[in-house]
Amino acid sequence: MILKKLWLYLTFPIEQRQLIIARSVHVARVFAFDAQQKPVLPKSDAKVIFVTKNTDRRLMRVRMLQHTDASRTHEIDINSTKTMTIKDFKSFTELQDICKRCEEFYKEKSSPTENEARLLAAFQHTHALIEDVLPLYREIEGFAHEYDYDADHPGNGFRSFLYVVDRWADHASKVILYIDANKSSIGFPIKRYQYLKELEACNDVLVNLSNCLRHLITLRGWTDAGDLFPNSKHTAKELLMKAHQIDQDPFYGRCLGFQYCKSIKPILHFISTSMAGFSKAFYYDGNIISKTTVSFFNSGKYYFDSEARARRIVLLSQNAGIDFCKSFWFLAENRFMYTLPVIAGTRVKINRVFQIPPEPLTVASAKGKGELIDIPVPSSHIGPGPVKARLISYVERVGMIGEQGNSIKNKFTSPSPPSDTIILHCHGGGFIACSSQSHEVYLREWTKELNVPIISIDYSLAPRAPFPRALEEIFYAYCWVLRNASLLGTTAQKIILAGDSAGANLNLGIALKCIQMGIRKPDGIFMAYCPTVVDFVPSPARLLCLMDPLLPFGFMMQCLKAYSSPSLKIIHENKKKVEHANNIKYAGREALTNNNDTRDVQLNGDEDDEFVQEIKRKFATTDIVVHEHEEALKFNETEENVVVEEGKEMCEETLNLRRKLGQIRTSITSKMNQITHHNNKTPTKSRPKKILQDLDSFMEKSASEEFSFEVPNDPNLSPYHASDVELAEMPPICVVSTNLDPCLDDCIMYAKRLKAVNNDITLDVLSGLPHGFLNFTLLSKEAHEGNKICIKRIKELIDKK
């Protein structure tokens, strides 16, 4: 990089400061002058800020250097939470100085244009806003350390907002320094309006950041010493009423993603633009072609019109239902997204989908003495049903599911011996979306680097299957692994639970249920950006939802509400579906019973008909039920996405029968819909679609009206509420979060509780990454580095004695 300009700012009192401007230099000696204009060396703790300018793209880059003595300097990682403190607030005061200089320049204009007058007002506004924010920043900085996990792991919601303000200063400095350097150039009037809008957008962000800082100070008064959650004297509704004063639009407009690391910003822009465009198609009544056209057209519009995009996203967050959230997040399940890890990611030998049948299961008690414990079949809300799972392994191992079906291949290759360890993984997705397939992007790398098989559970999703259905299924799958480890290519000497977001919450619930039921506990738990309190408990970090492109405030509340506090309508619908399924299940038996005089088949009380007996015989030979064939790009025999061969032929008759019944049902439903629509005079558009199609004209509504809900105080739902006795019995836990994660305070507070009972706990707070960064490991360098830390922590759990 060619250095066009180099500014050296020294940390000295006002009377000692000297601004040295050097052109086209690569090495500079750092010094300052005292009051008598004599050169003096800088103090040992003086900070120097190098601002370099790229002559091609004219972008500013800031690096902070700290002097240890007169001759040595070392670079401080600007992404480290340990360097967020700006003791002398130099970056803010320098911005104010530049704003003052620009103000004077535009004041000298005898007849300024409209844009020049607006630039003058914008600079004055920036100067005043910094004056308003600095006292709040200083106050929060003074007490933020009180809420850290410990001195070696600085990080909490208070620090996160200080970090966001620092990133605002970096972002605004690029805009302001460009205007200052080019305000007199001939070509600047062409770009003047663009940079005017950028500066005004920066000011709008800082206005709302100032309001956030005030709410943080209010929150501190609601909490006890060192506690990031408010005490029982204050409710979430109080904060929601105050948070309504914050305008979220500026965070999703021109400044979208300013607080994140560089490689994440374009990803967030793409996702946000796609969300806004997709919403137009989602609430548009038409065929697939018209919907696709509407989506692409509006995505293009929102790409260029950042203000319209911001308005659309905020109104979606406040008004869109859980169906929209599920539909948008399930776009990650399409065929293109599935082939991405196959093409660009790690290639694996085993990638198989199967189902664990819902049948009685017993496991040995942790107390020994031959005692067996019955494990209940998952049945909450939607009745008994199989549990879908995916087995991923970098190498094929002896005994793995489907090995018998690969007899020809086994003549040329020898499978590896069983692994001593297996990882049981639960995917994230807010309890309402995603699957093991959408999380393959990092699971493939895990199984290679850790050299262990991974079984990932596709649990039933809310709102159709609210708490505790998902927990029941994962716990049942865990117990099935204990009994059938050999089918997964492992001896299961160690079982590590791993999960992100909602999946991490479910893993903690599994460990608690093992403790409560007295069965073998997992040997370690890895959790990434985990919500340990499934309720709207206001904390500083959760306010980050107000500016999070991936997890907007309304979406997060919709997810928590759908999983923990289902509506009576959902409960009633589930009950009817279970009854309907039971009627279909036993319809054949009832028909045979009613017609036993005209048929040769006789049904007695303790006997099944010939059909049922045949199905029993076929399924009795295998513990695995085939789910589906997972197609993928196959470059050679090393990349497998196969169905379990074992039991495939046995199930064909049953699957064909089910398919025919489904076709009949679809045909009847289609005819009934035609009849009802023909006779019904009302328009076919449903009320929600008619309303939300005009979403852009909606007014904002108070969050307290929509998201005040009660949830059970159950530790299996919110692991933070577990007793000290239960927490003391938890296995070793590794926690990874980020300083911009809305669930950061959940992780910090849970880690504190574990530490208080002397549990083995490891905490990492990464910087500049969003909630869900593991899904971006193929697209972002920083996310990939974060994934390496996750692999390191899981490896430590595996190696623990």
LINURPE-V536866 format. One record per backbone hydrogen bond with DSSP energy under -1.0 kcal/mol. NH is the residue of the N-H (numbers start at 1). CO is the residue of the C=O. Records with the same first field share a line. If there is no record, write none. Layout:
NH = CO + CO
This chain:
4 = 53
6 = 22
12 = 10
16 = 13
17 = 14
22 = 6
32 = 40
34 = 38
37 = 34
40 = 32
46 = 43
48 = 65
50 = 63
52 = 61
54 = 59
58 = 54
61 = 52
63 = 50
65 = 48
66 = 74
67 = 46
68 = 72
69 = 72
74 = 66
76 = 64
80 = 77
83 = 80
84 = 81
93 = 89
94 = 90
95 = 91
96 = 92
97 = 93
98 = 94
99 = 95
100 = 96
101 = 97
102 = 98
103 = 99
104 = 100
105 = 101
106 = 102
107 = 103
108 = 104
117 = 113
118 = 114
119 = 115
120 = 116
121 = 117
122 = 118
123 = 119
124 = 120
125 = 121
126 = 122
127 = 123
128 = 124
129 = 125
130 = 126
131 = 127
132 = 128
133 = 129
134 = 130
137 = 133
138 = 134
139 = 135
140 = 136
141 = 137
142 = 138
144 = 140
146 = 143
147 = 144
148 = 145
153 = 150
160 = 156
161 = 157
162 = 158
163 = 159
164 = 160
165 = 161
166 = 162
167 = 163
168 = 164
169 = 165
170 = 166
171 = 167
172 = 168
173 = 169
174 = 170
175 = 171
176 = 172
177 = 173
178 = 174
179 = 175
180 = 176
181 = 177
182 = 178
183 = 179
185 = 182
190 = 187
191 = 188
192 = 188
195 = 191
196 = 192
197 = 193
198 = 194
199 = 195
200 = 196
201 = 197
202 = 198
203 = 199
204 = 200
205 = 201
206 = 202
207 = 203
208 = 204
209 = 205
210 = 206
211 = 207
212 = 208
213 = 209
214 = 210
215 = 211
216 = 212
217 = 213
218 = 214
219 = 215
220 = 216
221 = 217
222 = 219
227 = 224
231 = 222
234 = 231
240 = 236
241 = 237
242 = 238
243 = 239
244 = 240
245 = 242
246 = 243
251 = 248
252 = 249
256 = 253
258 = 255
260 = 257
261 = 768
264 = 261
265 = 261
268 = 264
269 = 265
270 = 266
271 = 267
272 = 268
273 = 269
274 = 270
275 = 271
276 = 272
277 = 273
278 = 274
279 = 275
281 = 277
282 = 278
283 = 279
284 = 281
291 = 287
292 = 288
293 = 289
294 = 290
295 = 291
296 = 292
297 = 293
298 = 294
299 = 295
300 = 296
301 = 297
302 = 298
303 = 299
304 = 300
305 = 301
309 = 305
310 = 306
311 = 307
312 = 308
313 = 309
314 = 310
315 = 311
316 = 312
317 = 313
318 = 314
319 = 315
320 = 316
325 = 321
326 = 322
327 = 323
328 = 324
329 = 325
330 = 326
331 = 328
332 = 329
333 = 330
334 = 331
338 = 334
339 = 335
340 = 336
343 = 339
344 = 340
350 = 393
352 = 391
354 = 389
355 = 625
356 = 387
359 = 357
363 = 373
365 = 371
366 = 518
368 = 365
371 = 368
373 = 363
375 = 361
382 = 380
383 = 379
387 = 356
389 = 354
390 = 456
391 = 352
392 = 454
393 = 350
398 = 416
400 = 397
401 = 487
403 = 400
406 = 403
410 = 406
411 = 408
412 = 409
413 = 409
416 = 396
419 = 489
422 = 494
423 = 453
424 = 496
425 = 455
426 = 498
432 = 429
433 = 429
440 = 437
442 = 439
443 = 439
444 = 440
446 = 442
447 = 443
448 = 444
449 = 445
450 = 446
454 = 392
455 = 423
456 = 390
457 = 425
458 = 388
459 = 457
462 = 431
465 = 461
467 = 563
469 = 466
472 = 468
473 = 469
474 = 470
475 = 471
476 = 472
477 = 473
478 = 474
479 = 475
480 = 476
481 = 477
482 = 478
483 = 479
484 = 480
487 = 484
488 = 485
489 = 486
490 = 485
491 = 419
494 = 420
496 = 422
497 = 524
498 = 424
499 = 526
500 = 426
501 = 528
503 = 500
505 = 501
506 = 502
507 = 503
508 = 504
509 = 505
510 = 506
511 = 507
512 = 508
513 = 509
514 = 510
515 = 511
516 = 512
517 = 513
518 = 514
519 = 514
523 = 495
525 = 732
526 = 497
527 = 734
528 = 499
529 = 736
535 = 533
537 = 535
544 = 541
545 = 542
546 = 543
547 = 544
553 = 545
556 = 552
557 = 553
558 = 554
559 = 555
560 = 556
561 = 557
562 = 558
563 = 559
564 = 560
565 = 561
571 = 567
572 = 568
573 = 569
574 = 570
575 = 571
576 = 572
577 = 573
578 = 574
579 = 575
580 = 576
581 = 577
582 = 578
583 = 579
584 = 580
585 = 581
586 = 582
590 = 586
591 = 587
592 = 588
593 = 589
594 = 590
595 = 591
598 = 595
607 = 604
613 = 609
614 = 610
615 = 611
616 = 612
617 = 613
618 = 614
619 = 615
620 = 616
622 = 619
625 = 355
639 = 636
648 = 645
651 = 647
655 = 651
656 = 652
657 = 653
658 = 654
659 = 655
660 = 656
661 = 657
662 = 658
663 = 659
664 = 660
665 = 661
666 = 662
667 = 663
668 = 664
669 = 665
670 = 666
671 = 667
672 = 668
673 = 669
674 = 670
675 = 671
676 = 672
677 = 673
678 = 674
679 = 675
680 = 676
690 = 686
691 = 687
692 = 688
693 = 689
694 = 691
695 = 692
697 = 694
698 = 695
705 = 702
707 = 703
714 = 712
717 = 714
718 = 714
720 = 532
721 = 718
722 = 719
727 = 723
728 = 724
730 = 727
733 = 760
734 = 525
735 = 762
736 = 527
737 = 764
739 = 766
741 = 738
744 = 741
747 = 743
748 = 744
749 = 745
750 = 746
751 = 747
752 = 748
753 = 749
754 = 750
755 = 751
756 = 752
758 = 755
759 = 754
762 = 733
764 = 735
766 = 737
773 = 770
775 = 772
776 = 773
777 = 774
779 = 776
780 = 776
784 = 780
785 = 781
786 = 782
787 = 783
788 = 784
789 = 785
790 = 786
791 = 787
792 = 788
793 = 789
794 = 790
795 = 791
796 = 792
797 = 793
798 = 794
799 = 795
